[in-house]
Amino acid sequence: MSDCCNTKKESVQIGELAEILKIISEPNRLKILCLLKSGTKCVCEVQKMLGLKQNLVSHHLKILMDANLIVFDKDGQWRHYSLNKANLEKHRDIFNKFLT
């Protein structure tokens, strides 16, 4: 048996990674993350770029926020969403640890 995945810490990391992979396996959420790579966007910009209804975009943004994959800044009534780069890098590193 491999030395990989035998510790409690590694089991927790695998569980966290599996949850993140479930979340981003939804194509629209992955597209939103891709759009945010180029910078901060408001809901209306994401909606226009993806051709989705505002309530569906908001739903996906909430799921990504709850997973701590994106963050927002509030400017009056507007929310501007961006990637949570530190958290995404953490998940990338865990992914690489187990799968490369």
C-alpha positions as CSV (number, residue, x, y, z in Angstrom):
1,M,0.0,0.0,0.0
2,S,1.2,3.5,-0.8
3,D,2.5,5.9,1.9
4,C,-0.1,8.4,0.6
5,C,-3.3,9.1,2.5
6,N,-2.5,7.2,5.7
7,T,-2.5,10.0,8.2
8,K,-5.5,11.8,9.7
9,K,-4.4,15.1,8.2
10,E,-4.2,13.6,4.8
11,S,-7.6,12.0,5.2
12,V,-9.0,15.4,6.1
13,Q,-7.3,17.1,3.2
14,I,-8.7,14.5,0.8
15,G,-12.2,15.1,2.2
16,E,-11.9,18.8,1.7
17,L,-10.5,18.4,-1.8
18,A,-13.4,16.1,-2.7
19,E,-15.9,18.7,-1.5
20,I,-14.2,21.4,-3.6
21,L,-14.1,19.2,-6.6
22,K,-17.9,18.5,-6.2
23,I,-18.6,22.2,-6.1
24,I,-16.5,23.1,-9.1
25,S,-17.7,20.1,-11.2
26,E,-20.8,22.2,-12.0
27,P,-19.9,23.8,-15.3
28,N,-21.4,27.2,-14.6
29,R,-19.4,27.5,-11.3
30,L,-16.2,26.5,-13.1
31,K,-17.0,29.2,-15.8
32,I,-17.5,31.8,-13.0
33,L,-14.1,31.0,-11.5
34,C,-12.6,31.2,-15.0
35,L,-14.2,34.7,-15.5
36,L,-13.0,35.9,-12.2
37,K,-9.4,35.0,-13.1
38,S,-9.3,38.2,-15.2
39,G,-10.4,40.4,-12.3
40,T,-13.3,41.5,-10.1
41,K,-16.8,41.3,-11.6
42,C,-20.3,42.2,-10.4
43,V,-23.3,39.8,-10.8
44,C,-24.6,41.7,-13.8
45,E,-21.2,41.2,-15.6
46,V,-21.1,37.5,-14.9
47,Q,-24.8,37.2,-15.9
48,K,-24.1,38.9,-19.2
49,M,-21.0,36.9,-20.0
50,L,-22.6,33.6,-19.2
51,G,-26.1,34.3,-20.5
52,L,-27.7,33.1,-17.3
53,K,-30.5,34.6,-15.2
54,Q,-29.5,36.8,-12.4
55,N,-31.0,34.5,-9.7
56,L,-29.1,31.5,-11.1
57,V,-25.8,33.5,-11.1
58,S,-26.4,34.6,-7.5
59,H,-27.1,31.0,-6.5
60,H,-23.8,29.8,-8.0
61,L,-21.9,32.8,-6.4
62,K,-23.3,31.9,-3.0
63,I,-22.2,28.3,-3.3
64,L,-18.7,29.5,-4.3
65,M,-18.7,32.0,-1.4
66,D,-19.8,29.3,1.1
67,A,-16.9,27.2,-0.1
68,N,-14.6,30.2,0.4
69,L,-13.4,30.0,-3.2
70,I,-14.5,33.6,-3.9
71,V,-14.8,36.8,-1.9
72,F,-16.6,40.1,-2.4
73,D,-16.2,43.8,-1.7
74,K,-19.3,45.9,-1.3
75,D,-19.6,49.3,-3.0
76,G,-23.0,50.8,-2.1
77,Q,-25.6,48.3,-3.2
78,W,-23.1,46.5,-5.5
79,R,-21.1,43.5,-4.7
80,H,-17.9,42.9,-6.7
81,Y,-16.7,39.3,-6.6
82,S,-13.1,38.1,-7.0
83,L,-11.2,34.9,-6.5
84,N,-10.0,33.9,-3.0
85,K,-6.5,33.2,-4.4
86,A,-5.0,32.0,-1.1
87,N,-7.7,29.4,-0.6
88,L,-7.6,28.3,-4.3
89,E,-3.8,27.9,-4.0
90,K,-4.2,25.8,-0.9
91,H,-6.6,23.5,-2.8
92,R,-4.3,23.4,-5.8
93,D,-1.4,22.4,-3.6
94,I,-3.4,19.6,-2.0
95,F,-4.6,18.4,-5.4
96,N,-1.0,18.3,-6.6
97,K,0.2,16.5,-3.5
98,F,-2.2,13.6,-4.1
99,L,-2.5,13.5,-7.8
100,T,0.8,14.5,-9.4
